[in-house]
């Protein structure tokens, strides 16, 4: 069960790193740049631990899918990014796909 925790940590670390990437201003600002580097190091480390149990295709689909949705929500909340109906519908499909993988796929490492 801890492999799912590791995947969650990897996703959150990647979202934090990607969010800080905009603030790093092309790696010209030190603090956000450090957050980016540390966040991605943590994300890939915990993803590597996850891959001991969960197949890479499934883990990456979940990581990418949830990462897309979370980044869009962070961008909306912090940077004022507009999310129109097609964007929200697309994210709903992504979340649905991740749920289907987790609930019904035998390859999800349950």
C-alpha positions in Angstrom: 0.0 0.0 0.0 2.9 2.4 0.6 3.6 2.4 -3.2 0.4 4.5 -3.6 1.6 6.9 -0.9 4.9 7.1 -2.8 3.1 7.9 -6.0 1.0 10.6 -4.2 4.2 12.2 -2.9 5.7 12.0 -6.4 2.7 13.8 -7.9 2.6 16.5 -5.2 6.3 17.1 -5.5 6.0 17.4 -9.3 3.1 19.8 -9.0 5.0 22.0 -6.5 8.1 22.0 -8.8 6.1 22.8 -11.9 4.2 25.6 -10.1 7.5 27.1 -9.0 8.9 26.8 -12.5 6.8 29.8 -13.6 8.0 31.8 -10.6 11.7 30.9 -11.3 11.6 33.3 -14.3 13.8 31.1 -16.5 15.9 30.0 -13.5 16.9 33.6 -12.8 15.3 33.7 -9.3 17.1 31.5 -6.8 14.4 30.5 -4.3 11.9 29.3 -6.9 14.7 27.6 -8.9 15.8 25.6 -5.8 12.2 24.6 -5.3 12.0 23.4 -8.9 15.1 21.3 -8.7 14.3 19.8 -5.3 10.7 19.1 -6.3 11.7 17.2 -9.4 14.4 15.3 -7.6 11.8 14.2 -5.0 9.2 13.5 -7.7 11.5 11.2 -9.6 12.8 9.5 -6.5 9.4 8.6 -5.2 8.2 7.7 -8.7 11.2 5.2 -8.9 10.0 3.7 -5.6 6.5 3.4 -6.9 7.8 1.5 -10.0 8.9 -1.4 -7.8 5.2 -2.4 -7.6 3.1 -0.5 -10.0 3.8 -1.0 -13.8 5.4 2.1 -15.4 2.5 2.7 -17.8 -0.1 2.7 -15.1 2.0 4.8 -12.7 2.9 7.3 -15.4 -0.8 7.6 -16.6 -1.9 8.3 -13.0 1.0 10.7 -12.4 0.5 12.6 -15.6 -3.3 12.7 -15.4 -3.5 13.9 -11.8 -0.6 16.2 -12.4 -2.4 17.9 -15.3 -5.5 18.5 -13.3 -3.6 19.7 -10.2 -1.4 22.0 -12.2 -4.4 23.5 -14.0 -6.1 24.1 -10.6 -3.0 25.7 -9.1 -2.6 27.9 -12.2 -6.2 29.0 -11.8 -5.8 29.7 -8.1 -2.4 31.3 -8.1 -1.8 32.7 -11.6 -5.4 33.5 -12.6 -5.4 31.1 -15.5 -8.9 30.9 -17.1 -10.4 27.4 -17.4 -13.2 27.3 -20.0 -15.8 24.5 -20.4 -13.7 22.4 -22.9 -10.7 22.6 -20.5 -12.9 21.5 -17.6 -14.5 18.7 -19.7 -11.1 17.5 -20.7 -9.9 17.4 -17.2 -13.0 15.5 -16.2 -12.2 12.9 -18.8 -8.6 12.6 -17.4 -9.9 12.1 -13.9 -12.4 9.5 -15.2 -9.6 7.7 -16.9 -7.4 7.6 -13.8 -10.4 6.3 -11.8 -11.0 3.6 -14.4 -7.4 2.5 -14.2 -7.5 2.4 -10.4 -10.8 0.7 -10.0 -10.9 -1.8 -12.9 -7.4 -2.5 -14.2 -5.7 -5.6 -13.1 -2.3 -4.1 -14.1 -2.6 -1.3 -11.5 -0.6 -3.2 -8.9 -3.4 -3.7 -6.4 
